[in-house]
Amino acid sequence: MEIIGFVAAILTTAAFLPQVYKTWKTRDVSSLSLPMLLMFFVGILGWLVYGFLKHSPSMIFANTITALSSFLLVYFKIKYGKNN
Amino acid sequence: MEIIGFVAAILTTAAFLPQVYKTWKTRDVSSLSLPMLLMFFVGILGWLVYGFLKHSPSMIFANTITALSSFLLVYFKIKYGKNN
């Protein structure tokens, strides 16, 4: 069962990383919405807590990485957004 | 426990919908990567199966909506991508 979870975790997490990389390289945050990023970040923290409560290694693994990625996007948006 | 899951589900799902709406309105799919979208879509299907195996109403709810959203993005990419 955890194999399905881990495959899902790797696919959705890996799909998210190019966005972080692209934003970091281009510093273009114009098309990103801060409320949306904050909502997503808080939502991921919720999934992380839920993963602990459900004793789900896949969810804890995936949501830890995604929480870091989305935190970076929030940080980039605030940092680079000033120049736009 | 399901309350945390549902709040997380609503936040992350709601954060995803503006992207679908924006793509639908602008028909601009140039910054979207097809392999990334397909990877994400398959990953979400994996989470959906995992949600059923874990008997998690929150995960089933969230991933059904996100699967539909990401399927739409794949469809838009293939349909509008031809004109670019």
Backbone of each chain as nested JSON, in Angstrom:
{
  "chains": [
    {"id": "A", "residues": [
      {"number": 1, "name": "MET", "atoms": {"N": [0.809, -1.211, 0.0], "CA": [0.0, 0.0, 0.0], "C": [0.847, 1.268, 0.0]}},
      {"number": 2, "name": "GLU", "atoms": {"N": [1.913, 1.269, 0.818], "CA": [2.767, 2.46, 0.854], "C": [3.499, 2.685, -0.48]}},
      {"number": 3, "name": "ILE", "atoms": {"N": [3.623, 1.615, -1.287], "CA": [4.284, 1.784, -2.59], "C": [3.473, 2.738, -3.468]}},
      {"number": 4, "name": "ILE", "atoms": {"N": [2.158, 2.547, -3.511], "CA": [1.29, 3.445, -4.291], "C": [1.434, 4.874, -3.765]}},
      {"number": 5, "name": "GLY", "atoms": {"N": [1.416, 5.012, -2.453], "CA": [1.562, 6.337, -1.845], "C": [2.889, 6.982, -2.206]}},
      {"number": 6, "name": "PHE", "atoms": {"N": [3.966, 6.197, -2.166], "CA": [5.283, 6.773, -2.456], "C": [5.443, 7.136, -3.924]}},
      {"number": 7, "name": "VAL", "atoms": {"N": [4.893, 6.301, -4.82], "CA": [4.941, 6.635, -6.247], "C": [4.169, 7.938, -6.477]}},
      {"number": 8, "name": "ALA", "atoms": {"N": [2.985, 8.041, -5.874], "CA": [2.181, 9.266, -5.985], "C": [2.948, 10.454, -5.418]}},
      {"number": 9, "name": "ALA", "atoms": {"N": [3.594, 10.243, -4.277], "CA": [4.352, 11.306, -3.612], "C": [5.473, 11.809, -4.504]}},
      {"number": 10, "name": "ILE", "atoms": {"N": [6.21, 10.878, -5.102], "CA": [7.348, 11.26, -5.948], "C": [6.868, 12.004, -7.184]}},
      {"number": 11, "name": "LEU", "atoms": {"N": [5.79, 11.523, -7.808], "CA": [5.279, 12.162, -9.028], "C": [4.781, 13.58, -8.761]}},
      {"number": 12, "name": "THR", "atoms": {"N": [3.953, 13.754, -7.735], "CA": [3.386, 15.094, -7.504], "C": [4.436, 16.051, -6.955]}},
      {"number": 13, "name": "THR", "atoms": {"N": [5.368, 15.543, -6.157], "CA": [6.427, 16.399, -5.624], "C": [7.375, 16.821, -6.743]}},
      {"number": 14, "name": "ALA", "atoms": {"N": [7.736, 15.857, -7.6], "CA": [8.656, 16.144, -8.7], "C": [8.042, 17.124, -9.7]}},
      {"number": 15, "name": "ALA", "atoms": {"N": [6.724, 17.039, -9.873], "CA": [6.046, 17.944, -10.804], "C": [6.069, 19.38, -10.276]}},
      {"number": 16, "name": "PHE", "atoms": {"N": [6.189, 19.525, -8.977], "CA": [6.142, 20.838, -8.343], "C": [7.507, 21.533, -8.376]}},
      {"number": 17, "name": "LEU", "atoms": {"N": [8.574, 20.761, -8.344], "CA": [9.913, 21.346, -8.244], "C": [10.318, 22.231, -9.429]}},
      {"number": 18, "name": "PRO", "atoms": {"N": [9.952, 21.888, -10.694], "CA": [10.346, 22.769, -11.811], "C": [9.823, 24.199, -11.643]}},
      {"number": 19, "name": "GLN", "atoms": {"N": [8.644, 24.335, -11.019], "CA": [8.103, 25.672, -10.778], "C": [9.02, 26.456, -9.831]}},
      {"number": 20, "name": "VAL", "atoms": {"N": [9.458, 25.787, -8.78], "CA": [10.35, 26.432, -7.815], "C": [11.655, 26.835, -8.504]}},
      {"number": 21, "name": "TYR", "atoms": {"N": [12.196, 25.91, -9.312], "CA": [13.457, 26.166, -10.01], "C": [13.313, 27.331, -10.98]}},
      {"number": 22, "name": "LYS", "atoms": {"N": [12.217, 27.307, -11.76], "CA": [11.97, 28.35, -12.749], "C": [11.853, 29.721, -12.064]}},
      {"number": 23, "name": "THR", "atoms": {"N": [11.127, 29.766, -10.962], "CA": [10.94, 31.025, -10.237], "C": [12.262, 31.522, -9.67]}},
      {"number": 24, "name": "TRP", "atoms": {"N": [13.064, 30.593, -9.18], "CA": [14.357, 30.948, -8.603], "C": [15.291, 31.518, -9.674]}},
      {"number": 25, "name": "LYS", "atoms": {"N": [15.281, 30.894, -10.873], "CA": [16.163, 31.328, -11.96], "C": [15.707, 32.656, -12.566]}},
      {"number": 26, "name": "THR", "atoms": {"N": [14.42, 32.752, -12.884], "CA": [13.923, 33.925, -13.602], "C": [13.594, 35.089, -12.679]}},
      {"number": 27, "name": "ARG", "atoms": {"N": [13.351, 34.802, -11.416], "CA": [12.875, 35.788, -10.435], "C": [11.584, 36.45, -10.88]}},
      {"number": 28, "name": "ASP", "atoms": {"N": [10.89, 35.79, -11.797], "CA": [9.624, 36.321, -12.285], "C": [8.488, 35.762, -11.434]}},
      {"number": 29, "name": "VAL", "atoms": {"N": [7.927, 36.619, -10.592], "CA": [6.847, 36.173, -9.708], "C": [5.533, 36.864, -10.073]}},
      {"number": 30, "name": "SER", "atoms": {"N": [5.532, 37.532, -11.246], "CA": [4.368, 38.347, -11.609], "C": [3.087, 37.532, -11.762]}},
      {"number": 31, "name": "SER", "atoms": {"N": [3.232, 36.299, -12.232], "CA": [2.029, 35.502, -12.451], "C": [1.637, 34.672, -11.229]}},
      {"number": 32, "name": "LEU", "atoms": {"N": [2.39, 34.833, -10.132], "CA": [2.049, 34.113, -8.903], "C": [1.262, 35.039, -7.976]}},
      {"number": 33, "name": "SER", "atoms": {"N": [0.234, 34.469, -7.371], "CA": [-0.603, 35.252, -6.469], "C": [-0.247, 34.914, -5.022]}},
      {"number": 34, "name": "LEU", "atoms": {"N": [0.067, 35.951, -4.23], "CA": [0.486, 35.721, -2.834], "C": [-0.606, 35.048, -1.997]}},
      {"number": 35, "name": "PRO", "atoms": {"N": [-1.863, 35.522, -2.063], "CA": [-2.901, 34.832, -1.28], "C": [-3.0, 33.356, -1.655]}},
      {"number": 36, "name": "MET", "atoms": {"N": [-2.876, 33.061, -2.971], "CA": [-2.947, 31.68, -3.427], "C": [-1.798, 30.853, -2.855]}},
      {"number": 37, "name": "LEU", "atoms": {"N": [-0.584, 31.432, -2.882], "CA": [0.588, 30.717, -2.353], "C": [0.441, 30.462, -0.856]}},
      {"number": 38, "name": "LEU", "atoms": {"N": [-0.034, 31.471, -0.116], "CA": [-0.198, 31.319, 1.336], "C": [-1.251, 30.261, 1.649]}},
      {"number": 39, "name": "MET", "atoms": {"N": [-2.338, 30.286, 0.877], "CA": [-3.42, 29.319, 1.053], "C": [-2.886, 27.907, 0.822]}},
      {"number": 40, "name": "PHE", "atoms": {"N": [-2.095, 27.763, -0.243], "CA": [-1.525, 26.47, -0.586], "C": [-0.569, 25.994, 0.515]}},
      {"number": 41, "name": "PHE", "atoms": {"N": [0.29, 26.907, 0.988], "CA": [1.27, 26.573, 2.015], "C": [0.573, 26.104, 3.304]}},
      {"number": 42, "name": "VAL", "atoms": {"N": [-0.449, 26.855, 3.743], "CA": [-1.197, 26.467, 4.949], "C": [-1.9, 25.126, 4.721]}},
      {"number": 43, "name": "GLY", "atoms": {"N": [-2.451, 24.943, 3.508], "CA": [-3.105, 23.677, 3.176], "C": [-2.15, 22.495, 3.261]}},
      {"number": 44, "name": "ILE", "atoms": {"N": [-0.931, 22.685, 2.76], "CA": [0.072, 21.618, 2.803], "C": [0.461, 21.302, 4.25]}},
      {"number": 45, "name": "LEU", "atoms": {"N": [0.58, 22.343, 5.08], "CA": [0.858, 22.104, 6.507], "C": [-0.271, 21.272, 7.121]}},
      {"number": 46, "name": "GLY", "atoms": {"N": [-1.505, 21.559, 6.7], "CA": [-2.654, 20.764, 7.163], "C": [-2.528, 19.307, 6.755]}},
      {"number": 47, "name": "TRP", "atoms": {"N": [-2.15, 19.063, 5.488], "CA": [-1.957, 17.689, 5.007], "C": [-0.848, 16.982, 5.779]}},
      {"number": 48, "name": "LEU", "atoms": {"N": [0.182, 17.754, 6.137], "CA": [1.309, 17.17, 6.88], "C": [0.833, 16.677, 8.256]}},
      {"number": 49, "name": "VAL", "atoms": {"N": [0.067, 17.54, 8.945], "CA": [-0.496, 17.151, 10.253], "C": [-1.398, 15.924, 10.081]}},
      {"number": 50, "name": "TYR", "atoms": {"N": [-2.227, 15.955, 9.04], "CA": [-3.145, 14.851, 8.741], "C": [-2.372, 13.557, 8.465]}},
      {"number": 51, "name": "GLY", "atoms": {"N": [-1.247, 13.691, 7.745], "CA": [-0.395, 12.532, 7.455], "C": [0.156, 11.896, 8.726]}},
      {"number": 52, "name": "PHE", "atoms": {"N": [0.539, 12.751, 9.693], "CA": [0.998, 12.227, 10.992], "C": [-0.133, 11.504, 11.704]}},
      {"number": 53, "name": "LEU", "atoms": {"N": [-1.319, 12.121, 11.716], "CA": [-2.475, 11.528, 12.402], "C": [-2.889, 10.206, 11.764]}},
      {"number": 54, "name": "LYS", "atoms": {"N": [-2.716, 10.11, 10.424], "CA": [-3.096, 8.894, 9.704], "C": [-1.948, 7.871, 9.679]}},
      {"number": 55, "name": "HIS", "atoms": {"N": [-0.844, 8.216, 10.308], "CA": [0.351, 7.36, 10.294], "C": [0.728, 6.976, 8.863]}},
      {"number": 56, "name": "SER", "atoms": {"N": [0.812, 7.982, 8.003], "CA": [1.103, 7.732, 6.597], "C": [2.488, 8.244, 6.212]}},
      {"number": 57, "name": "PRO", "atoms": {"N": [3.467, 7.34, 6.087], "CA": [4.83, 7.758, 5.702], "C": [4.847, 8.509, 4.376]}},
      {"number": 58, "name": "SER", "atoms": {"N": [4.029, 8.061, 3.401], "CA": [4.008, 8.713, 2.091], "C": [3.59, 10.167, 2.212]}},
      {"number": 59, "name": "MET", "atoms": {"N": [2.553, 10.421, 3.005], "CA": [2.037, 11.779, 3.128], "C": [3.013, 12.674, 3.875]}},
      {"number": 60, "name": "ILE", "atoms": {"N": [3.661, 12.119, 4.896], "CA": [4.636, 12.901, 5.66], "C": [5.82, 13.268, 4.767]}},
      {"number": 61, "name": "PHE", "atoms": {"N": [6.288, 12.295, 4.001], "CA": [7.404, 12.506, 3.066], "C": [7.054, 13.57, 2.028]}},
      {"number": 62, "name": "ALA", "atoms": {"N": [5.928, 13.367, 1.32], "CA": [5.543, 14.274, 0.231], "C": [5.283, 15.684, 0.74]}},
      {"number": 63, "name": "ASN", "atoms": {"N": [4.554, 15.784, 1.844], "CA": [4.127, 17.102, 2.296], "C": [5.241, 17.886, 2.981]}},
      {"number": 64, "name": "THR", "atoms": {"N": [6.244, 17.197, 3.508], "CA": [7.403, 17.911, 4.045], "C": [8.134, 18.624, 2.912]}},
      {"number": 65, "name": "ILE", "atoms": {"N": [8.369, 17.898, 1.805], "CA": [9.065, 18.499, 0.663], "C": [8.215, 19.606, 0.034]}},
      {"number": 66, "name": "THR", "atoms": {"N": [6.922, 19.34, -0.134], "CA": [6.055, 20.341, -0.76], "C": [5.896, 21.57, 0.139]}},
      {"number": 67, "name": "ALA", "atoms": {"N": [5.883, 21.37, 1.449], "CA": [5.807, 22.511, 2.372], "C": [7.043, 23.4, 2.201]}},
      {"number": 68, "name": "LEU", "atoms": {"N": [8.229, 22.788, 2.092], "CA": [9.457, 23.554, 1.871], "C": [9.399, 24.289, 0.538]}},
      {"number": 69, "name": "SER", "atoms": {"N": [8.96, 23.577, -0.53], "CA": [8.884, 24.183, -1.865], "C": [7.932, 25.38, -1.865]}},
      {"number": 70, "name": "SER", "atoms": {"N": [6.758, 25.195, -1.255], "CA": [5.781, 26.28, -1.312], "C": [6.199, 27.426, -0.387]}},
      {"number": 71, "name": "PHE", "atoms": {"N": [6.92, 27.104, 0.688], "CA": [7.463, 28.173, 1.53], "C": [8.469, 29.012, 0.729]}},
      {"number": 72, "name": "LEU", "atoms": {"N": [9.304, 28.34, -0.068], "CA": [10.263, 29.051, -0.926], "C": [9.547, 29.979, -1.909]}},
      {"number": 73, "name": "LEU", "atoms": {"N": [8.445, 29.497, -2.486], "CA": [7.693, 30.32, -3.441], "C": [7.113, 31.556, -2.75]}},
      {"number": 74, "name": "VAL", "atoms": {"N": [6.6, 31.381, -1.524], "CA": [6.091, 32.526, -0.747], "C": [7.224, 33.515, -0.507]}},
      {"number": 75, "name": "TYR", "atoms": {"N": [8.395, 32.992, -0.128], "CA": [9.573, 33.832, 0.139], "C": [10.006, 34.597, -1.121]}},
      {"number": 76, "name": "PHE", "atoms": {"N": [10.074, 33.881, -2.264], "CA": [10.454, 34.514, -3.538], "C": [9.453, 35.612, -3.9]}},
      {"number": 77, "name": "LYS", "atoms": {"N": [8.172, 35.3, -3.731], "CA": [7.116, 36.253, -4.089], "C": [7.284, 37.548, -3.28]}},
      {"number": 78, "name": "ILE", "atoms": {"N": [7.539, 37.416, -1.982], "CA": [7.687, 38.597, -1.123], "C": [8.978, 39.336, -1.458]}},
      {"number": 79, "name": "LYS", "atoms": {"N": [10.058, 38.573, -1.693], "CA": [11.363, 39.182, -1.945], "C": [11.431, 39.865, -3.316]}},
      {"number": 80, "name": "TYR", "atoms": {"N": [11.035, 39.132, -4.371], "CA": [11.173, 39.658, -5.73], "C": [9.975, 40.505, -6.135]}},
      {"number": 81, "name": "GLY", "atoms": {"N": [8.851, 40.323, -5.435], "CA": [7.639, 41.064, -5.771], "C": [7.812, 42.57, -5.628]}},
      {"number": 82, "name": "LYS", "atoms": {"N": [8.712, 42.996, -4.725], "CA": [8.94, 44.422, -4.481], "C": [9.443, 45.148, -5.721]}},
      {"number": 83, "name": "ASN", "atoms": {"N": [10.204, 44.42, -6.562], "CA": [10.791, 45.041, -7.756], "C": [9.803, 45.167, -8.907]}},
      {"number": 84, "name": "ASN", "atoms": {"N": [8.651, 44.521, -8.774], "CA": [7.7, 44.531, -9.89], "C": [6.737, 45.721, -9.791]}}
    ]},
    {"id": "B", "residues": [
      {"number": 1, "name": "MET", "atoms": {"N": [-10.339, 14.53, 13.42], "CA": [-9.188, 14.328, 12.535], "C": [-9.535, 14.685, 11.081]}},
      {"number": 2, "name": "GLU", "atoms": {"N": [-10.734, 14.269, 10.624], "CA": [-11.112, 14.57, 9.242], "C": [-11.283, 16.076, 9.005]}},
      {"number": 3, "name": "ILE", "atoms": {"N": [-11.508, 16.825, 10.092], "CA": [-11.65, 18.278, 9.929], "C": [-10.345, 18.873, 9.398]}},
      {"number": 4, "name": "ILE", "atoms": {"N": [-9.211, 18.463, 9.982], "CA": [-7.904, 18.946, 9.509], "C": [-7.712, 18.553, 8.039]}},
      {"number": 5, "name": "GLY", "atoms": {"N": [-8.05, 17.318, 7.722], "CA": [-7.923, 16.847, 6.341], "C": [-8.771, 17.659, 5.38]}},
      {"number": 6, "name": "PHE", "atoms": {"N": [-10.008, 17.944, 5.795], "CA": [-10.906, 18.677, 4.899], "C": [-10.482, 20.126, 4.723]}},
      {"number": 7, "name": "VAL", "atoms": {"N": [-10.003, 20.748, 5.804], "CA": [-9.503, 22.123, 5.689], "C": [-8.306, 22.138, 4.729]}},
      {"number": 8, "name": "ALA", "atoms": {"N": [-7.394, 21.18, 4.904], "CA": [-6.235, 21.064, 4.008], "C": [-6.693, 20.842, 2.574]}},
      {"number": 9, "name": "ALA", "atoms": {"N": [-7.676, 19.955, 2.412], "CA": [-8.201, 19.631, 1.083], "C": [-8.762, 20.872, 0.405]}},
      {"number": 10, "name": "ILE", "atoms": {"N": [-9.555, 21.634, 1.144], "CA": [-10.193, 22.82, 0.564], "C": [-9.133, 23.856, 0.184]}},
      {"number": 11, "name": "LEU", "atoms": {"N": [-8.147, 24.067, 1.062], "CA": [-7.111, 25.069, 0.79], "C": [-6.278, 24.708, -0.439]}},
      {"number": 12, "name": "THR", "atoms": {"N": [-5.773, 23.473, -0.495], "CA": [-4.891, 23.127, -1.62], "C": [-5.676, 23.001, -2.922]}},
      {"number": 13, "name": "THR", "atoms": {"N": [-6.922, 22.525, -2.837], "CA": [-7.744, 22.411, -4.039], "C": [-8.115, 23.797, -4.55]}},
      {"number": 14, "name": "ALA", "atoms": {"N": [-8.506, 24.681, -3.644], "CA": [-8.905, 26.038, -4.017], "C": [-7.723, 26.805, -4.61]}},
      {"number": 15, "name": "ALA", "atoms": {"N": [-6.531, 26.535, -4.123], "CA": [-5.339, 27.217, -4.633], "C": [-5.038, 26.787, -6.065]}},
      {"number": 16, "name": "PHE", "atoms": {"N": [-5.506, 25.604, -6.432], "CA": [-5.214, 25.044, -7.741], "C": [-6.192, 25.546, -8.813]}},
      {"number": 17, "name": "LEU", "atoms": {"N": [-7.417, 25.839, -8.407], "CA": [-8.457, 26.216, -9.366], "C": [-8.178, 27.503, -10.158]}},
      {"number": 18, "name": "PRO", "atoms": {"N": [-7.593, 28.563, -9.542], "CA": [-7.303, 29.771, -10.331], "C": [-6.419, 29.497, -11.54]}},
      {"number": 19, "name": "GLN", "atoms": {"N": [-5.5, 28.543, -11.416], "CA": [-4.643, 28.169, -12.541], "C": [-5.474, 27.617, -13.696]}},
      {"number": 20, "name": "VAL", "atoms": {"N": [-6.413, 26.742, -13.359], "CA": [-7.289, 26.154, -14.373], "C": [-8.119, 27.257, -15.035]}},
      {"number": 21, "name": "TYR", "atoms": {"N": [-8.665, 28.149, -14.205], "CA": [-9.5, 29.243, -14.721], "C": [-8.691, 30.161, -15.635]}},
      {"number": 22, "name": "LYS", "atoms": {"N": [-7.482, 30.517, -15.164], "CA": [-6.615, 31.415, -15.941], "C": [-6.252, 30.785, -17.291]}},
      {"number": 23, "name": "THR", "atoms": {"N": [-5.915, 29.496, -17.281], "CA": [-5.548, 28.806, -18.515], "C": [-6.737, 28.733, -19.464]}},
      {"number": 24, "name": "TRP", "atoms": {"N": [-7.915, 28.498, -18.897], "CA": [-9.131, 28.397, -19.697], "C": [-9.447, 29.738, -20.359]}},
      {"number": 25, "name": "LYS", "atoms": {"N": [-9.276, 30.84, -19.594], "CA": [-9.59, 32.17, -20.105], "C": [-8.567, 32.639, -21.144]}},
      {"number": 26, "name": "THR", "atoms": {"N": [-7.284, 32.508, -20.807], "CA": [-6.233, 33.074, -21.648], "C": [-5.826, 32.139, -22.779]}},
      {"number": 27, "name": "ARG", "atoms": {"N": [-6.099, 30.857, -22.609], "CA": [-5.656, 29.816, -23.56], "C": [-4.127, 29.838, -23.728]}},
      {"number": 28, "name": "ASP", "atoms": {"N": [-3.467, 30.449, -22.757], "CA": [-2.003, 30.512, -22.797], "C": [-1.434, 29.315, -22.045]}},
      {"number": 29, "name": "VAL", "atoms": {"N": [-0.893, 28.361, -22.799], "CA": [-0.352, 27.158, -22.177], "C": [1.162, 27.083, -22.382]}},
      {"number": 30, "name": "SER", "atoms": {"N": [1.743, 28.219, -22.861], "CA": [3.159, 28.208, -23.226], "C": [4.082, 27.892, -22.042]}},
      {"number": 31, "name": "SER", "atoms": {"N": [3.682, 28.336, -20.847], "CA": [4.571, 28.123, -19.7], "C": [4.275, 26.811, -18.974]}},
      {"number": 32, "name": "LEU", "atoms": {"N": [3.327, 26.037, -19.517], "CA": [3.028, 24.739, -18.907], "C": [3.757, 23.636, -19.663]}},
      {"number": 33, "name": "SER", "atoms": {"N": [4.313, 22.703, -18.912], "CA": [5.058, 21.594, -19.508], "C": [4.183, 20.342, -19.524]}},
      {"number": 34, "name": "LEU", "atoms": {"N": [4.005, 19.746, -20.72], "CA": [3.14, 18.562, -20.838], "C": [3.638, 17.382, -19.989]}},
      {"number": 35, "name": "PRO", "atoms": {"N": [4.929, 17.023, -20.046], "CA": [5.388, 15.918, -19.198], "C": [5.109, 16.177, -17.715]}},
      {"number": 36, "name": "MET", "atoms": {"N": [5.289, 17.453, -17.293], "CA": [5.041, 17.81, -15.898], "C": [3.563, 17.629, -15.553]}},
      {"number": 37, "name": "LEU", "atoms": {"N": [2.677, 18.072, -16.451], "CA": [1.235, 17.94, -16.208], "C": [0.82, 16.48, -16.143]}},
      {"number": 38, "name": "LEU", "atoms": {"N": [1.364, 15.658, -17.064], "CA": [1.019, 14.231, -17.086], "C": [1.502, 13.537, -15.82]}},
      {"number": 39, "name": "MET", "atoms": {"N": [2.72, 13.895, -15.402], "CA": [3.305, 13.332, -14.186], "C": [2.431, 13.677, -12.985]}},
      {"number": 40, "name": "PHE", "atoms": {"N": [2.01, 14.949, -12.934], "CA": [1.172, 15.409, -11.834], "C": [-0.173, 14.682, -11.84]}},
      {"number": 41, "name": "PHE", "atoms": {"N": [-0.771, 14.549, -13.03], "CA": [-2.066, 13.894, -13.162], "C": [-1.986, 12.432, -12.689]}},
      {"number": 42, "name": "VAL", "atoms": {"N": [-0.966, 11.708, -13.153], "CA": [-0.794, 10.303, -12.741], "C": [-0.539, 10.223, -11.227]}},
      {"number": 43, "name": "GLY", "atoms": {"N": [0.261, 11.182, -10.719], "CA": [0.529, 11.232, -9.277], "C": [-0.742, 11.42, -8.467]}},
      {"number": 44, "name": "ILE", "atoms": {"N": [-1.621, 12.307, -8.935], "CA": [-2.898, 12.562, -8.242], "C": [-3.785, 11.316, -8.267]}},
      {"number": 45, "name": "LEU", "atoms": {"N": [-3.794, 10.609, -9.418], "CA": [-4.548, 9.346, -9.48], "C": [-4.004, 8.365, -8.437]}},
      {"number": 46, "name": "GLY", "atoms": {"N": [-2.676, 8.361, -8.274], "CA": [-2.047, 7.515, -7.249], "C": [-2.522, 7.88, -5.846]}},
      {"number": 47, "name": "TRP", "atoms": {"N": [-2.568, 9.197, -5.555], "CA": [-3.056, 9.661, -4.239], "C": [-4.512, 9.278, -4.021]}},
      {"number": 48, "name": "LEU", "atoms": {"N": [-5.289, 9.304, -5.119], "CA": [-6.709, 8.958, -5.027], "C": [-6.855, 7.487, -4.618]}},
      {"number": 49, "name": "VAL", "atoms": {"N": [-6.102, 6.606, -5.287], "CA": [-6.115, 5.175, -4.946], "C": [-5.662, 4.985, -3.493]}},
      {"number": 50, "name": "TYR", "atoms": {"N": [-4.598, 5.705, -3.131], "CA": [-4.065, 5.629, -1.77], "C": [-5.105, 6.093, -0.747]}},
      {"number": 51, "name": "GLY", "atoms": {"N": [-5.855, 7.164, -1.104], "CA": [-6.916, 7.678, -0.233], "C": [-7.99, 6.637, 0.025]}},
      {"number": 52, "name": "PHE", "atoms": {"N": [-8.343, 5.874, -1.044], "CA": [-9.314, 4.791, -0.87], "C": [-8.751, 3.705, 0.043]}},
      {"number": 53, "name": "LEU", "atoms": {"N": [-7.486, 3.325, -0.173], "CA": [-6.86, 2.279, 0.635], "C": [-6.74, 2.69, 2.096]}},
      {"number": 54, "name": "LYS", "atoms": {"N": [-6.521, 3.997, 2.328], "CA": [-6.395, 4.515, 3.699], "C": [-7.752, 4.872, 4.311]}},
      {"number": 55, "name": "HIS", "atoms": {"N": [-8.827, 4.663, 3.56], "CA": [-10.175, 5.043, 4.002], "C": [-10.205, 6.495, 4.457]}},
      {"number": 56, "name": "SER", "atoms": {"N": [-9.674, 7.376, 3.613], "CA": [-9.591, 8.781, 3.972], "C": [-10.553, 9.626, 3.129]}},
      {"number": 57, "name": "PRO", "atoms": {"N": [-11.696, 10.017, 3.704], "CA": [-12.649, 10.844, 2.95], "C": [-12.014, 12.134, 2.423]}},
      {"number": 58, "name": "SER", "atoms": {"N": [-11.143, 12.771, 3.235], "CA": [-10.509, 14.03, 2.818], "C": [-9.688, 13.833, 1.56]}},
      {"number": 59, "name": "MET", "atoms": {"N": [-8.904, 12.756, 1.527], "CA": [-8.025, 12.521, 0.382], "C": [-8.824, 12.177, -0.861]}},
      {"number": 60, "name": "ILE", "atoms": {"N": [-9.884, 11.396, -0.696], "CA": [-10.721, 11.031, -1.836], "C": [-11.377, 12.28, -2.409]}},
      {"number": 61, "name": "PHE", "atoms": {"N": [-11.894, 13.124, -1.527], "CA": [-12.545, 14.377, -1.926], "C": [-11.563, 15.288, -2.674]}},
      {"number": 62, "name": "ALA", "atoms": {"N": [-10.432, 15.571, -2.033], "CA": [-9.457, 16.505, -2.609], "C": [-8.905, 15.992, -3.934]}},
      {"number": 63, "name": "ASN", "atoms": {"N": [-8.545, 14.714, -3.972], "CA": [-7.859, 14.2, -5.159], "C": [-8.795, 13.956, -6.333]}},
      {"number": 64, "name": "THR", "atoms": {"N": [-10.086, 13.758, -6.059], "CA": [-11.046, 13.668, -7.158], "C": [-11.121, 15.011, -7.88]}},
      {"number": 65, "name": "ILE", "atoms": {"N": [-11.241, 16.094, -7.108], "CA": [-11.322, 17.43, -7.711], "C": [-10.008, 17.788, -8.408]}},
      {"number": 66, "name": "THR", "atoms": {"N": [-8.878, 17.499, -7.746], "CA": [-7.588, 17.845, -8.341], "C": [-7.303, 17.002, -9.58]}},
      {"number": 67, "name": "ALA", "atoms": {"N": [-7.752, 15.745, -9.581], "CA": [-7.582, 14.899, -10.769], "C": [-8.331, 15.504, -11.951]}},
      {"number": 68, "name": "LEU", "atoms": {"N": [-9.566, 15.966, -11.709], "CA": [-10.349, 16.607, -12.769], "C": [-9.656, 17.88, -13.252]}},
      {"number": 69, "name": "SER", "atoms": {"N": [-9.178, 18.711, -12.299], "CA": [-8.501, 19.964, -12.654], "C": [-7.27, 19.702, -13.498]}},
      {"number": 70, "name": "SER", "atoms": {"N": [-6.444, 18.739, -13.056], "CA": [-5.194, 18.51, -13.776], "C": [-5.466, 17.817, -15.112]}},
      {"number": 71, "name": "PHE", "atoms": {"N": [-6.539, 17.033, -15.184], "CA": [-6.916, 16.453, -16.472], "C": [-7.294, 17.572, -17.449]}},
      {"number": 72, "name": "LEU", "atoms": {"N": [-8.038, 18.581, -16.957], "CA": [-8.405, 19.731, -17.783], "C": [-7.163, 20.45, -18.304]}},
      {"number": 73, "name": "LEU", "atoms": {"N": [-6.154, 20.617, -17.431], "CA": [-4.923, 21.293, -17.845], "C": [-4.2, 20.495, -18.935]}},
      {"number": 74, "name": "VAL", "atoms": {"N": [-4.156, 19.172, -18.786], "CA": [-3.556, 18.317, -19.817], "C": [-4.317, 18.499, -21.135]}},
      {"number": 75, "name": "TYR", "atoms": {"N": [-5.658, 18.516, -21.04], "CA": [-6.51, 18.69, -22.215], "C": [-6.261, 20.048, -22.88]}},
      {"number": 76, "name": "PHE", "atoms": {"N": [-6.215, 21.113, -22.074], "CA": [-5.951, 22.459, -22.596], "C": [-4.587, 22.515, -23.285]}},
      {"number": 77, "name": "LYS", "atoms": {"N": [-3.603, 21.919, -22.635], "CA": [-2.243, 21.939, -23.178], "C": [-2.203, 21.292, -24.561]}},
      {"number": 78, "name": "ILE", "atoms": {"N": [-2.85, 20.136, -24.685], "CA": [-2.861, 19.429, -25.968], "C": [-3.676, 20.197, -27.006]}},
      {"number": 79, "name": "LYS", "atoms": {"N": [-4.814, 20.749, -26.592], "CA": [-5.712, 21.441, -27.521], "C": [-5.135, 22.79, -27.984]}},
      {"number": 80, "name": "TYR", "atoms": {"N": [-4.7, 23.615, -27.026], "CA": [-4.236, 24.971, -27.365], "C": [-2.758, 24.991, -27.742]}},
      {"number": 81, "name": "GLY", "atoms": {"N": [-2.039, 23.958, -27.354], "CA": [-0.614, 23.909, -27.633], "C": [-0.291, 23.886, -29.123]}},
      {"number": 82, "name": "LYS", "atoms": {"N": [-1.237, 23.359, -29.922], "CA": [-1.035, 23.257, -31.363], "C": [-0.867, 24.617, -32.037]}},
      {"number": 83, "name": "ASN", "atoms": {"N": [-1.537, 25.617, -31.46], "CA": [-1.508, 26.955, -32.067], "C": [-0.252, 27.745, -31.71]}},
      {"number": 84, "name": "ASN", "atoms": {"N": [0.506, 27.244, -30.793], "CA": [1.683, 28.006, -30.35], "C": [2.93, 27.673, -31.193]}}
    ]}
  ]
}
